[in-house]
Every structure is written in C-alpha cells, then in structure tokens.
Amino acid sequence: MSDLTGNLIDGRYQLLRQMDAGGMATIYEAIDTRLDRRVAVKIMHAHLAQDEQFVERFIREAKAAAALSHPNIVAVQDQGWNQSGIPAVFIVMELVDGHTLREYLNERGKIAIADGIKFLLPVLSALGAAHRLGIVHRDVKPENILVSKEGRIKITDFGLAKGAMIGSTMTAESSVILGSVSYLSPEQVSRGIADSRSDVYSAAITAFEIFTGTKPFEGEEPIQIAFMHVNSRVPRISTLIDDVPEALDDLIFAATSVDPDERPRDCQVFHSQLLAISQSLNPSAPQMSLELDIPIAPMRSKSKKKSRGKFAQITERISLTLPTSTGKENTAQVKERRKVSKRVRRNRWIAAGLAVLLGITTWWVLIGPGASVKFPSVVGATTEQANSTLTALGLKTVVVDERFDEDIAKGKVISTDPFAGDSIALGGTVNLVVSKGAERYTIPSLINLTPEAAVNLLAKSPLKVGEITEVFSTKVPKGFVISSNPEQGARVKRDTLVDMVVSKGVETFSLASFVGTNGEQALNELTVAGFNVTTTYAFDEKAMPGEVISQNPAAGTPLAKGAAVEIFVSKGSAFVYIPNVMRYTQDRAVALLEDLGLKVVVKKVTKSAKLVIGIDPKVNAKVKRGSTVTLTVG
C-alpha cells in the first residue's frame, strides 16, 4: 500500500508519519484536528478492502476493543470509511508512544523472573477483562503487546477476536487458521476452535519466551512449528534457565499443556495464580501508585527595607554639631562674654577656620569635583533600564562586552564594573557586560548529504558528530544521510552530539517458495515482508482450494522491498460430476446444480409439472464448471 502520509482522513485525522505496517493494515501517527490530540490511525490495505470478509474482520477489531474498558488495552476512539479522499477503511486508536514487547525482547533477550512477572501481570489482567465479557483475543503474541515510555503495558490488535458481543471473525466457508503459528494453541491448529484457554496457552508461550529468551519450538516451515505444538509438550522453563521458583515453573508448564482442561480456565485465574507467586517472591513490595502530581511549594514574599538617603544622613550629622539656641542674656552675662582671653580669641579663629574647611569639604564631597555616589544594582535589567537608572545619578554607561548566559535573557545586564554598592565619582562611567542569551546553535540540514560532507558541515559549528547508524531505505540512495537527531533546525547547546542515520539503499530479499502453502498465509507473509502482493485465483486439478499453485517471480529471485509479487491460488477442480436430482423439486434441483457452478435449463412437460424426471447430461457425468444442464420436469 502506498504511503498516505500527509492525507486528511474523514476530514478530521491528519496523517503525520507511518509507524508500522502489517499484512492487513498500516498504522499512522496522526493529529485529530477536531480535538487537537495525537492519535494512531490504522488503515486497511486497499487490496483487502475489496474483500467483505476482511472488512468485517477489520470492523470487528474496532468493536472488540471498544467493548472493553481497561487501562492495559489500547482504546479505540473511532471507526469509519474515508469518503472525502482516498478510499480507506480505518480505525482510530489512542497513541501509545513506546515499543512492542517483541522489540524489547530483541534488545534485551531474556528478562529476569521478577521483571518478567511485571510484564505479564498487566497483560493477563487485560485478557481477563476480555474473558469476563466472553471475548477471546486469539492472537496473543509479543508483537501485540505495547510498552509505553512511561512503562504502561497495553495489549492491542483484537482483529481475530470473537465472542457473543461481537460475533465470529471466521466465515462459514473459511477453513484457514488465522494468527501467528508460534503462539497458536493445539486446538486452534488441529480443530480451528478457540476459547479463553487458547489465550491462556498463547500468553504462557509469550511468558516462556520472556523468561528464556527463546520460543519453545523452532522450524523452517510454519507447518512444522504447528505440528510440534499439537504433538509435543512445551518444556519446563527450569530446563533452560536456573533459579526458577517451583510454583512459577509449574504454572507455566500447566498453562502450556496440550490438553486445554489442564490449563487455567481463563486469564483471570492465570492472573490470580501469577499474582500470588509474585507476592510470595517479594511479600514486602509496595503497590505502585499512578499518581504523578508533584506539589508546588508556595512563593515566599520578599521583605522590603527603607533606607535613608545619603543627603539626609549627612544633614543629620551636621545638625548634631550646630549650637542650640538658649534664652536672652542679661547685662552681666554679656559683659562676661565679652571679656575673653587671648586664648579664647585664638580658639575662635581656629574654630572659624575649621568651619570654613568643613564647608569647603562638604561642597567638594556633595556637589564639587570630589562628589561620588553609590549606585544600585542593575544586573538583570535591560541596557535601556540600566542607562536610565544610572544617568539619573549623574553616571554614564558603556557596554564593554556581550556574553552568552544560560540564566539571563538576551539584552539584559550580566555584571557591572564597578560592582553595585561601590562609590563612583559623579560623571563617572559604569562598564556593563550584557547577555547574548543562551548559547544555541542551529542544526543544519544534513539530509541527502554523504556522511563525509555532513561531518565537514558540522565541523563549521561547535557541534560534535555522534553515532552514525545505517539502515535500509527505499527513498534515499545508498550512502546518503536519511535523518539526524536532533533534527534540522533544532537549537542546541555547544558540543551537542548529532547522531545520523545513513541509507544502506534498498533492502533485497531472496524470495522464498510459497508453492503448496496456504494462499492467505503466503499473502500475509509476503505483505509483512514488504512486498506488493497480487493474488490471482485459478482452477487446478491437483491443488486443494486455497493452495498456492505458482508464484511470479520464482523462488530464489532477489527482490527489493516493495517489489511486486504475484501468487496464483487454486480454486479447486474445474470439473464437477452431475448429481442425481431425479424426483427433486424443480427449485431444489436448480439450486443444487447452480451451487456447483453449472447453468440450468428447465423443460416442463406440463404447466403444473414440479418434479425432475430427466437430466441431460446424465447422472455422474463429468462436466466442466459453467456447462449447461437440461432438466425435464414432469
């Protein structure tokens, strides 16, 4: 299916990027333009949308998930048909930002017992909720278990689910077993039936892989693996890893029994038994809380102190030195005061000189050439605010330097010289250091450059080359950059590591042979592998209906991902045998022959005739489908 990125689905969902693709559908990250939220949109492949059975199964997935409300089940929010653009059947689900359990296992291998139980409990809880409503998932596997970045486990893909609330996904004519063969229960393989115990088996096989890092059965062909599930016993996990609690070993062994009656009856029971084992392994473990709110401490108010001005302080000091006035002197006092000695007169001259000196000094300090001020702090103010404040005090400002600063915004003062509180002569200059803002550099466009050119371009800025990863790409030629992290245009700090993804070109595969396999299985496997598959149906005298007769290109041909592959599927024999419909009513005989793909001509002996009295060609004659059979009704 072509990439629909950029399309607006149903006039509401803007597709942003392709997240994953499977045999039945492609999943996109999208924006719900009506509610302004990120969602996942699952769009059915166009070639399957023409098949009513697949469309019914797709819609049934939406109904199955919508019938469930559980924190560990991916919620379905909408379903419909795109009427305003490219024809598409779609499901809208909540977007889970994270990875599948399969990706987690591929990276980690096996998982420790305690951690593995933490993965399993939410899965079993979700399946137990489905089983309570009579819904059976039928496709439990690591690919359908999601692990969000917050650590929430969610199960998805109820495309194979069945139950009383949603009906069955299997049509009366279908005999194909759906699901992933490595996790199918024996009864699904041998009899094509499934109930809650089948989900128990699949979940237990998933548990086996979580704890051991391997699947219990491996084979070159899916039919070999299916045969082993039916005829072999899944080994105990204690045979593959050490230090397995006996109760856990017994529980997984029982849940993988070939006989469904020996397993827990549903995932509710399975969950209860595993939870009891978990509690026995760590009785003191506290329950996890999902409350992530962090209380915010209140702001503290700042105290304000009023300080007296320098002029007021000097005035106060001077006022303390002035003589205080007294009452009027009498004649004797005046005479006594006038009779002063030479020493007193000398002291008076000294006092007068000191007074003149004090006046000159006061003028020099306050308003003369020796005047100085202590200026306030202007750190954090804009250059305009600092200039206005200091100019009012009789000072000048000069910006002597501009520097990057992580805390002080661009255009604001980082520091001054002299420092705030120091004395400076009136008319003096205050040197300002101003912020250029946080030091950030823009990631250049590296896409479609060679790694060497990208490295040279990064060398022109104070950025460092990080990890270079190579991946296959159908869009970018081999040896050129596909993307960078951080992305183009991002503003980053000095010495930030820039990772790059470089194209290895188109991935090619050696086409396997699907001749003799089931047609739907071949279609699913080829589609998952990334090929553009076309199915053609034809009659064949040797192959069973639904079996692949041939393929084009032939097995062993190297093909690029996305290449076209055509498979030819048998419709069964082109010939049928004329059944004996003698003495049948006309309607019954005609219906039976038409079901065999034959054309029917009726000749009546009389107008009221109702029963078949003659057949041409004769009974048991071998004829080709589409041939004409003449019935004589008498």
Secondary structure as UniProt FT lines:
FT   TURN            5..6
FT   STRAND          8..9
FT   TURN            10..12
FT   STRAND          13..21
FT   STRAND          25..32
FT   TURN            33..36
FT   STRAND          37..44
FT   TURN            46..50
FT   HELIX           52..66
FT   TURN            71..72
FT   STRAND          76..82
FT   STRAND          88..94
FT   STRAND          98..100
FT   HELIX           101..108
FT   HELIX           113..132
FT   TURN            133..134
FT   HELIX           142..144
FT   STRAND          145..148
FT   TURN            149..150
FT   STRAND          153..155
FT   TURN            159..160
FT   STRAND          162..163
FT   TURN            164..166
FT   TURN            172..173
FT   HELIX           181..183
FT   HELIX           186..190
FT   HELIX           196..212
FT   HELIX           222..231
FT   HELIX           237..239
FT   HELIX           246..255
FT   HELIX           260..262
FT   HELIX           267..281
FT   TURN            283..284
FT   HELIX           310..321
FT   HELIX           331..338
FT   HELIX           342..366
FT   TURN            369..370
FT   STRAND          372..374
FT   TURN            379..380
FT   HELIX           383..392
FT   TURN            393..394
FT   STRAND          396..403
FT   TURN            410..411
FT   STRAND          412..417
FT   TURN            420..421
FT   STRAND          423..425
FT   TURN            426..427
FT   STRAND          429..435
FT   STRAND          441..442
FT   TURN            447..448
FT   HELIX           451..459
FT   TURN            460..462
FT   STRAND          464..471
FT   TURN            478..479
FT   STRAND          481..485
FT   TURN            488..489
FT   STRAND          491..492
FT   TURN            494..495
FT   STRAND          497..503
FT   STRAND          508..510
FT   TURN            515..516
FT   HELIX           519..528
FT   TURN            529..530
FT   STRAND          532..538
FT   TURN            545..546
FT   STRAND          547..552
FT   TURN            555..556
FT   STRAND          558..560
FT   TURN            561..562
FT   STRAND          564..570
FT   STRAND          575..577
FT   TURN            582..583
FT   HELIX           586..595
FT   TURN            596..597
FT   STRAND          599..604
FT   TURN            607..608
FT   STRAND          611..616
FT   TURN            619..620
FT   STRAND          622..624
FT   TURN            625..626
FT   STRAND          628..633
//
